[in-house]
């Protein structure tokens, strides 16, 4: 489920080349998930790491994780 969620997130990634030639990317539905890199591929790799870290953090904090293209990760509430 984790890997499938990350894949769905990466399909929603948006990229933009900055004025200095570097690339910036984000996954809008996941707050604060953005990355930069010297190439689009490097940016995407970094963004994947950010999304994975975001997901692990959200799970550890029992946060609500948005559904992406029908993929849901249910996080049990803390006791």
Protein Blocks (a to p, Z undefined) as FASTA:
>chain_A
ZZmmmmmmmmmpccdddfkopacdddfklghiacddfbfklmmmmmmmmmmmmmmmmmmn
opacddeehiacdddddZZ
